[in-house]
């Protein structure tokens, strides 16, 4: 079992009222940004990563978002480069570089190669399409999101594996002289993992490329469906996908006593959490989703993605025409001044217990947290587990203590559970290395019996 | 008898849905960024003595996307080819919003393919004062609401957009927004070279129509078009208490103006 430490590196001093007034983290004016705070936090987060390695994590996971106090990692590769030098053995897992917003994939290939070289082969790059707001922020045409993703991906791989110099003339990228003088330390290239939320297209693409798929806190029921789809696609591609092909990220916070944990853990809902990552119009810019995905979302009652990509938001997109129409949604009513900030806050925090019941967040002491993680492992059998430090205005000391408890008590227990379940990680068994013979059966990665024991997530609760 | 028909024609290298209705001399109508809004009262009125020809832009409705078209200039070249294939030139044209921008690009390519040209609040030129609304960074609802100055005083707006949309309607809007984003995301709904090339348009009587309170394309862009079209006969009419859709916000005055201009 490969266990990663992850934090969004939130800008924790953003006024919550501003987030709520703005109805999302994205779009809070940067006049609220204090460079003194930024300087302190970037350094603290690097210290956290070093400490996470010390207490036993196998990897540090980073991510990237733009223009958003929810996540300070606007240029993740800078942080990764520093970690390459200041950590010793932990893998540096980037989930992921938002390919469609990268204007120069050759430079990205160079940056990542340098990180892999400085770390002496500890880099695990990954790719994402970027949240909708990333397309807005970076002037990246959302209607070409999938095409940019595919072509930038192919170009980065070519930079790493095709002897230069060569010319690249694609639909979106043209380079007359590709010959990077920094090539990855790992041969033929670093392993690649892909995080995902609810896109079936991404799951199929991962399976076709034998890239491990890391579910970002997706509801267990839909995760089970997506991972089964991965396994089926893998079989079609002629290999057996096992635990080495899957990972799962879980938001979590630990404290010494249950009471302290419960008090501190409320921070995870700060500002409405990931559900308030961005407003509907920034979450789903035109063309960002495929026609099929839009059709699916338009017809589904509920669904949930990690960064608040919901059918509800799509519904909001299509409903607010005309000045007199009554709206029941808090976000809309807040916009119209029918709901006060205080009331919106009350509504957010009223969901605290439900969010825990549905495993959107796991809060507690090692004693209460471990059984919940055990259940997730029993249902999904992920080879990679990411522990996502809770968001919100926790103190530095509370965060470090949570990391300490993870390392001292949770990690050893989780490793033991994983061993008992026969879970192998991508470094113990190469993803895609087991051939599949058509017509034979393969072992399902998910355990539907265990799923019956899992609590049903209340999809109206957004964290 | 139905007032209009929709047929798929193979033209300019692709299938193209074309709506036709009315009798008399052909009149080309290029629809706006949210697609053909349906057969409205102004269509009905104009169809009394003109045959309306309304091509559905590639990527909208039943017209498949033409991947090679990457911007409005190329869309203008495409429609010029359509007119040649259908042997329609020279023809009168009315272009609404992005349809107006398309017509302007066509005039740049060949002014002689039009007899007279009406541009209704087109983007395409960066507004000297105020910004063209970033329709891609707002919800469809916000975009629709912004198109009219006073929704309550615009019965046809209510009829079209007042209710909750079905998934099918939503998808049609989403397809339209996607295609417009694809070809006009950057620069934001304009072509920096258009004002320069519009100076080359000669001998094409042009009528600009704008709402003074247009929240989508600021009325300052009207002046910019007028300046750019200085080498041809150009007139501008700006309606008070009117937004981006004079055709449904000021239907009577709009029709009077169009009829007189096209006479």
Contacts between the chains, C-beta under 8 A, distances in Angstrom:
chain1	res1	chain2	res2	distance
A	136	B	136	7.9
A	136	B	137	5.4
A	139	B	185	7.7
A	139	B	186	5.6
A	141	B	181	6.4
A	141	B	182	6.6
A	141	B	185	4.1
A	141	B	186	6.4
A	142	B	136	7.5
A	142	B	178	7.9
A	142	B	181	6.1
A	142	B	185	7.5
A	143	B	178	5.1
A	143	B	179	7.4
A	143	B	181	4.7
A	143	B	182	3.6
A	143	B	185	6.9
A	144	B	182	6.8
A	280	B	139	5.7
A	281	B	137	5.9
A	281	B	138	4.9
A	281	B	139	4.6
A	281	B	142	6.9
A	282	B	137	6.8
A	285	B	136	5.6
A	285	B	137	6.7
A	285	B	181	7.1
A	286	B	136	5.5
A	286	B	174	6.6
A	286	B	177	3.6
A	286	B	178	4.5
A	286	B	180	7.3
A	286	B	181	4.3
A	287	B	177	7.5
A	287	B	178	3.7
A	287	B	181	5.2
A	287	B	182	6.2
A	291	B	171	7.9
A	291	B	175	7.2
A	294	B	171	6.5
A	294	B	174	5.4
A	295	B	167	7.7
A	295	B	171	6.2
A	298	B	167	4.3
A	298	B	170	5.5
A	298	B	171	6.2
A	298	B	174	8.0
A	299	B	167	5.6
A	314	B	170	8.0
A	316	B	139	6.8
A	316	B	141	8.0
A	317	B	139	4.5
A	317	B	140	5.6
A	317	B	141	6.8
A	317	B	170	7.8
A	318	B	139	7.7
A	318	B	140	5.8
A	318	B	141	6.7
A	318	B	164	7.6
A	318	B	165	5.0
A	318	B	170	4.4
A	318	B	173	7.5
A	319	B	141	6.4
A	319	B	164	5.9
A	319	B	165	7.7
A	320	B	139	6.4
A	320	B	141	3.7
A	320	B	142	7.0
A	320	B	145	7.7
A	321	B	140	7.9
A	321	B	141	4.6
A	321	B	144	5.2
A	321	B	145	6.0
A	321	B	161	5.0
A	321	B	162	6.8
A	321	B	165	7.8
A	322	B	145	7.5
A	322	B	151	6.5
A	322	B	158	7.3
A	322	B	161	7.4
A	322	B	162	5.2
A	323	B	145	7.6
A	323	B	151	6.4
A	323	B	152	7.5
